[in-house]
C-alpha cells in the first residue's frame, strides 16, 4: 500500500465532494432555511421583539459562506473513514467483483444508508433555528447515539461476514441473514431511543421539502465522493507497491 498516496486521494476526494456539497446546498437547501428563518423572525416581531434586518442579513451571508467551509471539513472527515473501509473491504465478496468504481459506489450506498438514511428515519433534520436551544445538546446526543448504534451494528456484522466469507455453504444464508439482523437491531433501537423532544413549529410542507432536499444533497455527496475516489484509485493504484528490479 502506498500510504501517502492513499491518504492524499482519500482526503482530497472528501474535500472536493464536501465543497461541492456546500455549493449545491446554497441552491437546493438554503432557500428552505431562509423561509424557515423568515417564519421564526416574523413570529418574533409579532411577539414584540426588536429585530435588526441588516444584522440578520449579514449574519445569514456569513452563515452561508461558513456552510461551504463546514461542508468541506465534513467531507474530509467522512472520506477518512470511507477510504479506510474501502481499502479494507475492496477484495471482499461483500462488494461486486468488478472495477473499483463499481465497488466504491456500492460501498458508498451501504454507508449512506447506515450512517445517514437509517438515523434520519428516527431523527430527521430540522432547519436551523427550529427547536428549543436548551435541548440542542440532548438532540445532538440522541442523533449521534443512533448513528453509533447503526454504524457499530453494521461493522460488527461485517466482521462476522469476513470471518465466514470463504465458507460457501453459508454464502446464500449470509446474504439474507445479516441484513435481517441489522434491520431487527435497528428496529429495536428505533423503538428504544426517545423521540425528538421539540415540537415542530413550522409548516409541515416546508419541513418535508427541507428534509427531502437535504437527503438528496447528502446522497449526491456520497455519490461524488465515491466516483472521485474510484477514479483516483484506478489512476494512481495506491494498493500496488513499486517493485525494485535488480540488474
Helices and strands as residue ranges (DSSP letters): H 3-28, H 30-46, H 53-89, H 100-112, I 113-117, H 118-122, G 133-135, H 136-163, H 168-192, H 204-236
